[in-house]
Amino acid sequence: MSKKNILSYFKKYTTHNLKKTKENSLLRFSESAMVREHKRPGKLLVGLIFDCGVELKLAIAALLLFCCLLTFLQFVPTCFFPFYYPKSPSLEAVLKNGVIKRTFDTVGVAAYNFVLMSAYRSGPNSFAINGLSSKPLHVFGNPTYNCEYRSHDNVTVPGPIAPGYVIIPDFGFGRVYTTVIITCTFDVDIKSVSNAGVGGRLLLHASVNGGYDTKVNTTDTVLALTESPNSWDISKFTNSTYKYDYFYCGSPLYGQVSPQRVREWIAYHVRLFGERSHFAFYDAGGVHKDVMEVLKPWIELGYVTVEDVREQERFDAYYYNQFLTLNDCLHRYRFSTRWMFFFDVDEFVYLTAKDGSSFADVMESLEGFTQFTFEQMPMSDHLCSTQDAHNASKKWGMEKLVYKSVKHEQRNRKYAIQPRNVFAAGVHMTMKLKGETSHNVRHLLKYFHYHGTVAVRREPCRRFIDKTSIKVNNTPYVLDTRMKSIAPLVKSFELSTIGSRLELTKQ
């Protein structure tokens, strides 16, 4: 038998068997249905569905999957579809006089109108709102802000409106975003706007006024603050007593912060500032596990608060949003402390008074000023004395980095304020205050600046010197052992206050 005949025979045989199988299946199905119909009158439809159960389940599953797919596709940007092409807008047209009329197509917005971080009551009738806004909008536009307060007992009725006074404290250092402080004071009776027993909501109305499109005057309303009933008392703003004498507002910590340097810094300043002091650290990624272990004993004793602000990295502003966090600290703790200090964790405040005055005595002598600034004494980040070479790894940075720069140049400053009379904070000083400022306190206090020692986790001593003075890279240094002489007292204070739990802290 030829190959062609074999294939023809196989085809006929297969077709015959398939037809026969199909006929037998239909016959069995009909017989089954008739039997059930005979036994259960009126149930023919149920029988049919029962025999088609598998097919029905598959159909329902397919329909469900199709519906889920349609739902999911609604949330997928159309640009991800290979068959999608944006509609081409009509960007030009010929007018009757022959002139070609050109138009422009707009897509999206480059920066947010306003990014809220916090809002605080700053008086019986006043509030301070801290946030970010588009820098080009403020440089080239004219955005405006208004505040509205609605009491909880009548939230559906519009409340009184107060114009927002805008403060931009970053001196032009903003990037895509700039820090914006908005203060609002309501010129109405306190009981009608913010009865403490009722509580209410503070709304911020932010208008762009055509700042990014002259045809657009968008006004965004932000719920800035919600006050629960009896959440504040007027005595908070009038009392002459404070929870703390001294409060530290730190710039955001980021990167590989050295836990040993933080250990030295916090022990030194808790000892200097005393029991009625507190320290706020803003974590922008630098308070990692090892740093947290160093801060934990002081948190437990009530000296330290850590604020997690890592989400700030979403918004491109100056230096990890330094101005924003400093102003949050100012307004958050403004009525909790007599004095507030602004400096960094590589800087150590040092008393220079030669009459032996205590820190409290120095601060009392400065109470006539709302603000005072104090000068730095820059220290080398790697020069150490040969006397410490044999056991440098066991010594604290403040006792082995003993060479001070005496190069004649402008000295950076940090500052302290009486915060009740200050409306915005800067990095090196504030310009928004009520009262006097002193820049001449070098005879009372300065600060040692160990620049470049905190953001790296390594042994700082990289060169040992047996001289009282030296010039390195055209910078003259002299031996200064004042901090070294204080180190044993700080170590003893740490041991007596929190015990030996930090003795194994690494660089």
C-alpha positions as CSV (number, residue, x, y, z in Angstrom):
1,M,0.0,0.0,0.0
2,S,1.4,3.4,-1.0
3,K,2.0,6.2,1.4
4,K,-0.8,8.3,-0.2
5,N,-3.3,5.5,0.2
6,I,-2.3,5.0,3.9
7,L,-2.9,8.7,4.7
8,S,-6.2,8.6,2.9
9,Y,-7.3,5.5,4.8
10,F,-6.2,7.1,8.2
11,K,-8.1,10.3,7.5
12,K,-11.3,8.4,6.6
13,Y,-11.0,6.2,9.7
14,T,-10.4,9.1,12.0
15,T,-13.3,11.1,10.6
16,H,-15.6,8.1,11.0
17,N,-14.6,7.5,14.6
18,L,-15.0,11.2,15.6
19,K,-18.5,11.3,14.1
20,K,-19.4,8.0,15.8
21,T,-18.0,9.3,19.2
22,K,-19.9,12.5,18.8
23,E,-23.2,10.7,18.1
24,N,-22.7,8.4,21.0
25,S,-22.0,11.4,23.3
26,L,-25.2,13.1,22.2
27,L,-27.2,10.0,22.6
28,R,-25.9,9.4,26.1
29,F,-26.6,13.0,27.0
30,S,-30.2,12.8,25.6
31,E,-30.8,9.6,27.4
32,S,-29.5,11.0,30.7
33,A,-31.6,14.1,30.3
34,M,-34.7,12.1,29.5
35,V,-34.2,9.8,32.5
36,R,-33.8,12.8,34.8
37,E,-36.8,14.4,33.2
38,H,-38.8,11.3,33.8
39,K,-37.7,11.1,37.4
40,R,-37.8,14.8,38.2
41,P,-40.4,16.7,36.1
42,G,-39.5,20.3,35.3
43,K,-35.8,19.8,36.0
44,L,-34.5,19.5,32.5
45,L,-32.7,22.9,32.6
46,V,-31.0,22.0,35.8
47,G,-29.8,18.8,34.2
48,L,-28.4,20.6,31.3
49,I,-26.5,23.0,33.5
50,F,-25.3,20.1,35.6
51,D,-23.9,18.2,32.6
52,C,-22.2,21.4,31.4
53,G,-20.8,22.3,34.7
54,V,-17.1,22.2,33.7
55,E,-17.7,24.3,30.6
56,L,-19.8,26.8,32.6
57,K,-17.1,27.2,35.2
58,L,-14.5,27.8,32.6
59,A,-16.8,30.4,31.0
60,I,-17.4,32.2,34.3
61,A,-13.7,32.2,35.2
62,A,-12.8,33.6,31.8
63,L,-15.4,36.3,32.1
64,L,-14.1,37.2,35.6
65,L,-10.5,37.3,34.4
66,F,-11.6,39.5,31.5
67,C,-13.3,42.0,33.8
68,C,-10.3,42.1,36.1
69,L,-8.1,42.8,33.2
70,L,-10.3,45.7,32.0
71,T,-10.3,47.1,35.6
72,F,-6.5,46.9,35.8
73,L,-6.0,48.6,32.4
74,Q,-7.9,51.6,33.5
75,F,-5.0,52.5,35.9
76,V,-2.2,51.8,33.4
77,P,-0.9,55.0,31.7
78,T,-1.8,54.9,28.0
79,C,1.8,55.6,27.0
80,F,2.6,52.0,28.0
81,F,0.4,50.6,25.2
82,P,2.4,50.0,22.0
83,F,-0.6,50.9,19.9
84,Y,-1.2,54.2,21.7
85,Y,-0.2,57.5,20.1
86,P,-1.0,60.9,21.7
87,K,-3.4,63.0,19.8
88,S,-1.7,65.6,17.8
89,P,-3.1,69.0,18.9
90,S,-3.9,71.6,16.4
91,L,-1.1,74.0,17.0
92,E,-1.6,76.3,14.2
93,A,-4.4,77.7,12.0
94,V,-4.6,80.1,9.1
95,L,-6.7,83.2,9.8
96,K,-8.8,85.0,7.2
97,N,-6.2,87.7,6.8
98,G,-3.5,85.0,6.0
99,V,-1.8,85.2,9.3
100,I,-0.8,81.8,10.8
101,K,-2.1,81.6,14.4
102,R,0.2,79.5,16.6
103,T,-0.9,78.0,19.9
104,F,0.9,76.0,22.7
105,D,0.0,72.7,24.2
106,T,0.6,72.3,28.0
107,V,1.3,69.0,29.8
108,G,1.7,68.6,33.6
109,V,3.2,70.9,36.3
110,A,7.0,71.0,37.1
111,A,6.6,71.5,40.9
112,Y,3.9,71.5,43.6
113,N,2.2,74.7,44.5
114,F,2.7,73.9,48.2
115,V,4.2,71.0,50.2
116,L,3.0,71.1,53.8
117,M,5.3,69.9,56.6
118,S,3.7,71.3,59.7
119,A,1.6,74.1,61.3
120,Y,1.5,75.3,64.8
121,R,-0.5,77.8,66.9
122,S,1.8,80.8,67.7
123,G,-0.7,82.8,69.7
124,P,-4.3,83.1,70.7
125,N,-5.2,84.4,67.2
126,S,-2.1,83.5,65.2
127,F,-0.6,80.5,63.4
128,A,2.7,79.5,61.6
129,I,2.7,77.2,58.6
130,N,5.9,75.5,57.4
131,G,6.3,74.1,54.0
132,L,7.9,74.1,50.6
133,S,6.9,75.8,47.3
134,S,8.1,76.1,43.8
135,K,11.1,78.4,43.8
136,P,10.5,79.8,40.3
137,L,6.9,80.5,41.4
138,H,8.2,82.8,44.2
139,V,11.1,84.3,42.3
140,F,9.2,85.2,39.1
141,G,5.5,85.0,40.2
142,N,3.4,86.5,42.9
143,P,1.7,83.7,44.8
144,T,-0.6,84.7,47.7
145,Y,-1.9,82.8,50.8
146,N,-4.9,83.2,53.0
147,C,-5.8,81.3,56.2
148,E,-9.3,80.3,57.2
149,Y,-10.3,78.9,60.6
150,R,-13.4,76.8,61.0
151,S,-14.6,75.8,64.4
152,H,-15.6,72.2,64.9
153,D,-19.1,73.2,66.0
154,N,-19.8,74.8,62.5
155,V,-17.4,73.3,60.0
156,T,-19.7,73.7,57.0
157,V,-19.9,77.4,57.4
158,P,-16.9,79.4,56.0
159,G,-14.8,80.9,58.9
160,P,-13.0,84.2,59.2
161,I,-10.1,84.8,56.8
162,A,-6.7,86.2,57.6
163,P,-4.0,87.2,55.0
164,G,-0.8,85.1,55.1
165,Y,2.5,86.9,55.6
166,V,5.2,85.0,53.6
167,I,8.7,84.6,55.0
168,I,11.4,82.9,52.8
169,P,14.3,82.2,55.2
170,D,16.8,80.5,52.8
171,F,18.3,83.6,51.4
172,G,17.9,82.4,47.8
173,F,19.6,79.0,48.5
174,G,16.5,77.1,47.4
175,R,16.6,74.7,44.4
176,V,13.5,73.3,42.8
177,Y,11.7,74.1,46.0
178,T,12.2,76.9,48.5
179,T,11.2,77.0,52.2
180,V,8.1,79.1,52.9
181,I,6.9,80.1,56.3
182,I,3.4,81.6,56.3
183,T,2.2,83.4,59.4
184,C,-1.5,84.3,59.8
185,T,-3.0,86.5,62.5
186,F,-6.8,86.8,62.7
187,D,-8.1,90.3,63.5
188,V,-11.2,89.1,65.3
189,D,-12.2,88.2,68.9
190,I,-10.4,85.1,70.1
191,K,-13.6,83.4,71.2
192,S,-15.2,83.7,67.8
193,V,-12.3,82.2,65.9
194,S,-10.5,79.7,68.0
195,N,-12.4,78.8,71.2
196,A,-10.0,76.3,72.8
197,G,-13.0,74.3,74.2
198,V,-14.4,73.7,70.8
199,G,-11.4,73.2,68.6
200,G,-11.3,73.6,64.9
201,R,-9.5,73.4,61.6
202,L,-7.0,75.8,60.0
203,L,-7.2,75.9,56.2
204,L,-4.6,77.4,53.9
205,H,-5.7,78.8,50.5
206,A,-2.6,78.9,48.2
207,S,-3.1,80.9,45.0
208,V,-0.6,80.8,42.1
209,N,-2.0,84.0,40.5
210,G,-0.8,83.0,37.1
211,G,2.7,82.2,38.2
212,Y,3.2,79.4,35.8
213,D,0.5,80.2,33.3
214,T,-1.1,83.7,33.1
215,K,-4.4,82.1,32.1
216,V,-4.5,79.9,35.2
217,N,-5.2,81.2,38.7
218,T,-5.3,78.0,40.6
219,T,-6.1,78.1,44.3
220,D,-5.3,75.0,46.3
221,T,-6.8,74.5,49.8
222,V,-4.7,72.7,52.3
223,L,-5.9,71.4,55.7
224,A,-3.0,72.7,57.6
225,L,-3.9,72.0,61.2
226,T,-6.7,70.2,63.2
227,E,-7.1,71.2,66.8
228,S,-9.1,68.9,69.1
229,P,-11.2,70.5,71.9
230,N,-9.3,71.8,74.8
231,S,-6.0,71.2,73.0
232,W,-4.4,74.5,74.0
233,D,-4.5,77.1,76.7
234,I,-3.9,80.8,76.5
235,S,-1.4,80.6,79.4
236,K,1.0,78.8,77.0
237,F,1.7,82.1,75.3
238,T,1.7,84.4,78.3
239,N,3.5,82.4,81.1
240,S,7.0,83.4,82.0
241,T,7.9,79.8,83.0
242,Y,9.3,77.3,80.5
243,K,9.7,73.5,80.4
244,Y,13.3,73.8,79.3
245,D,16.0,76.4,79.9
246,Y,18.0,75.4,76.7
247,F,16.8,73.6,73.6
248,Y,18.9,72.4,70.7
249,C,17.6,72.4,67.1
250,G,19.8,70.3,64.9
251,S,20.3,70.3,61.2
252,P,19.2,67.1,59.4
253,L,21.6,64.2,59.9
254,Y,22.4,62.2,56.7
255,G,25.0,59.7,55.4
256,Q,27.3,57.5,57.4
257,V,27.3,59.5,60.7
258,S,29.9,58.3,63.2
259,P,28.2,57.0,66.4
260,Q,31.4,57.7,68.4
261,R,31.4,61.4,67.4
262,V,27.7,61.7,68.3
263,R,28.4,59.9,71.6
264,E,31.0,62.5,72.5
265,W,28.8,65.4,71.4
266,I,25.6,64.5,73.3
267,A,27.5,63.7,76.5
268,Y,29.4,67.0,76.3
269,H,26.4,69.2,75.7
270,V,24.0,67.5,78.2
271,R,26.7,68.2,80.8
272,L,27.1,71.8,79.6
273,F,23.4,72.7,79.2
274,G,22.3,70.9,82.3
275,E,19.2,69.0,83.5
276,R,16.6,71.4,82.0
277,S,17.8,71.0,78.5
278,H,16.6,69.0,75.4
279,F,18.0,68.1,72.0
280,A,16.0,67.5,68.8
281,F,17.7,65.6,66.0
282,Y,16.2,65.4,62.5
283,D,16.9,62.1,60.8
284,A,17.4,62.5,57.1
285,G,19.0,59.1,56.8
286,G,22.0,59.6,59.2
287,V,20.4,58.1,62.4
288,H,21.2,54.6,61.5
289,K,21.1,51.7,63.9
290,D,24.5,52.4,65.6
291,V,23.7,56.1,66.0
292,M,20.3,55.2,67.5
293,E,22.0,52.9,70.0
294,V,24.1,56.0,71.2
295,L,21.0,58.2,71.5
296,K,18.8,55.6,73.1
297,P,20.0,56.1,76.7
298,W,19.5,59.9,76.4
299,I,16.0,59.4,74.9
300,E,15.1,57.2,77.8
301,L,16.2,59.9,80.2
302,G,14.1,62.5,78.4
303,Y,17.0,64.6,76.9
304,V,16.6,63.7,73.2
305,T,13.9,63.5,70.6
306,V,14.4,62.1,67.1
307,E,12.3,63.3,64.2
308,D,12.2,61.1,61.1
309,V,12.2,63.3,58.1
310,R,13.6,60.9,55.5
311,E,10.7,61.6,53.2
312,Q,12.0,65.1,52.6
313,E,14.4,63.7,50.0
314,R,11.4,63.6,47.6
315,F,11.6,67.4,47.3
316,D,14.8,69.0,45.9
317,A,15.6,71.8,48.2
318,Y,18.8,73.1,49.9
319,Y,21.0,70.7,51.9
320,Y,18.4,68.0,52.8
321,N,15.8,70.7,53.5
322,Q,17.9,72.2,56.3
323,F,15.9,75.5,56.4
324,L,12.6,73.6,56.5
325,T,13.6,71.4,59.4
326,L,15.2,74.2,61.4
327,N,12.0,76.3,61.1
328,D,9.9,73.3,62.1
329,C,11.9,72.9,65.2
330,L,11.6,76.6,66.0
331,H,7.8,76.7,65.8
332,R,7.3,73.3,67.3
333,Y,9.2,74.1,70.5
334,R,8.9,77.9,70.4
335,F,7.0,78.2,73.7
336,S,8.7,75.4,75.5
337,T,12.1,76.9,76.1
338,R,13.8,80.1,77.2
339,W,16.8,79.7,74.9
340,M,17.1,77.9,71.6
341,F,20.5,77.0,70.0
342,F,21.3,76.3,66.3
343,F,24.6,74.6,65.5
344,D,25.8,71.2,64.2
345,V,27.0,67.9,65.7
346,D,30.6,68.6,64.7
347,E,30.5,71.8,66.8
348,F,31.1,72.1,70.5
349,V,30.0,75.2,72.5
350,Y,32.9,76.3,74.7
351,L,32.9,78.9,77.5
352,T,35.7,81.5,77.1
353,A,34.8,83.6,80.1
354,K,38.0,84.0,82.1
355,D,36.3,84.8,85.4
356,G,35.1,81.2,85.8
357,S,31.4,82.0,85.0
358,S,29.1,79.1,84.6
359,F,27.1,78.5,81.5
360,A,23.9,79.6,83.3
361,D,25.7,82.8,84.4
362,V,26.8,83.6,80.8
363,M,23.3,83.0,79.5
364,E,21.8,85.2,82.1
365,S,24.1,88.0,81.1
366,L,22.7,87.9,77.6
367,E,19.0,88.0,78.4
368,G,18.8,91.5,77.1
369,F,19.3,90.2,73.6
370,T,16.8,88.2,71.5
371,Q,19.7,86.7,69.5
372,F,23.4,86.4,69.9
373,T,25.9,84.8,67.5
374,F,29.2,83.1,68.5
375,E,32.3,82.5,66.5
376,Q,33.9,79.2,65.5
377,M,37.4,77.9,66.3
378,P,38.2,75.5,63.4
379,M,40.0,72.4,64.3
380,S,42.0,70.0,62.1
381,D,40.1,66.8,61.2
382,H,43.3,64.6,61.0
383,L,46.2,66.2,62.9
384,C,47.0,64.6,66.3
385,S,49.7,64.8,68.9
386,T,52.5,62.1,69.0
387,Q,51.7,61.7,72.7
388,D,48.5,60.0,71.7
389,A,49.9,57.8,69.0
390,H,50.2,54.6,71.1
391,N,46.5,54.6,72.1
392,A,44.8,57.0,69.8
393,S,42.0,54.5,68.9
394,K,40.9,54.5,72.6
395,K,40.7,58.2,72.9
396,W,37.7,60.4,72.0
397,G,38.0,62.7,69.1
398,M,37.6,65.8,71.2
399,E,40.8,64.9,73.2
400,K,43.1,63.8,70.4
401,L,42.2,66.3,67.6
402,V,44.2,69.2,69.2
403,Y,45.4,71.4,66.4
404,K,43.5,74.6,65.7
405,S,43.6,76.6,62.5
406,V,44.7,80.2,63.0
407,K,44.3,81.3,59.4
408,H,43.0,84.8,59.1
409,E,39.7,84.6,57.4
410,Q,36.1,85.3,58.0
411,R,34.8,83.2,60.9
412,N,31.6,81.3,60.5
413,R,29.0,81.9,63.2
414,K,26.2,80.0,64.9
415,Y,23.6,81.5,67.1
416,A,21.1,81.2,70.0
417,I,17.7,83.0,70.3
418,Q,14.9,83.6,72.7
419,P,12.4,81.9,70.4
420,R,9.2,83.7,71.6
421,N,10.4,86.8,69.8
422,V,11.6,85.1,66.6
423,F,9.4,84.3,63.6
424,A,11.8,82.3,61.3
425,A,15.1,80.5,61.7
426,G,18.2,80.5,59.5
427,V,21.4,78.4,59.5
428,H,23.9,81.0,60.8
429,M,21.5,83.6,62.2
430,T,17.9,84.9,61.8
431,M,16.8,88.2,60.4
432,K,13.1,87.8,61.4
433,L,13.0,88.7,65.1
434,K,11.8,91.3,67.5
435,G,14.5,92.7,69.7
436,E,18.3,93.2,69.7
437,T,21.1,91.0,68.3
438,S,24.7,90.8,69.7
439,H,27.6,89.7,67.6
440,N,30.2,90.4,70.2
441,V,30.3,87.5,72.7
442,R,33.7,86.1,72.0
443,H,34.7,86.9,75.6
444,L,31.9,84.7,76.8
445,L,31.7,81.7,74.5
446,K,32.8,80.3,71.1
447,Y,32.6,76.9,69.5
448,F,35.1,74.4,68.4
449,H,34.4,73.1,64.9
450,Y,35.6,69.6,64.0
451,H,34.5,69.9,60.3
452,G,34.6,66.6,58.4
453,T,34.8,64.3,61.3
454,V,31.1,63.3,61.8
455,A,30.1,62.1,58.3
456,V,32.8,59.4,58.1
457,R,33.3,56.3,60.1
458,R,37.0,56.0,60.6
459,E,39.8,56.8,62.9
460,P,40.3,60.6,62.6
461,C,44.0,60.7,63.4
462,R,46.0,60.3,60.2
463,R,49.1,62.3,61.0
464,F,50.9,62.6,64.4
465,I,52.9,65.8,65.1
466,D,55.3,66.6,67.9
467,K,55.2,70.4,67.5
468,T,53.2,73.3,69.0
469,S,52.6,74.8,65.6
470,I,52.7,73.7,62.0
471,K,51.6,74.7,58.5
472,V,49.7,72.2,56.4
473,N,48.6,73.1,52.9
474,N,49.2,76.8,53.6
475,T,47.0,76.7,56.7
476,P,48.8,77.4,60.0
477,Y,47.8,75.3,63.0
478,V,48.6,75.7,66.7
479,L,48.3,73.2,69.6
480,D,45.1,73.8,71.6
481,T,44.4,71.3,74.4
482,R,41.4,73.0,76.1
483,M,38.9,70.4,74.9
484,K,41.4,67.6,75.7
485,S,41.5,68.8,79.3
486,I,37.7,68.6,79.6
487,A,37.3,65.1,78.1
488,P,37.9,63.2,81.4
489,L,35.1,65.2,83.0
490,V,32.7,64.5,80.2
491,K,33.6,60.8,80.3
492,S,33.0,60.7,84.0
493,F,29.6,62.5,83.5
494,E,28.5,60.0,80.9
495,L,29.4,57.0,83.1
496,S,27.6,58.4,86.1
497,T,24.5,59.3,84.1
498,I,23.9,56.4,81.7
499,G,26.4,53.8,82.9
500,S,28.9,51.9,80.8
501,R,26.5,50.8,78.1
502,L,28.2,52.8,75.4
503,E,31.8,51.8,76.1
504,L,32.0,49.5,73.1
505,T,30.8,52.2,70.6
506,K,32.7,52.1,67.4
507,Q,33.8,54.9,65.1
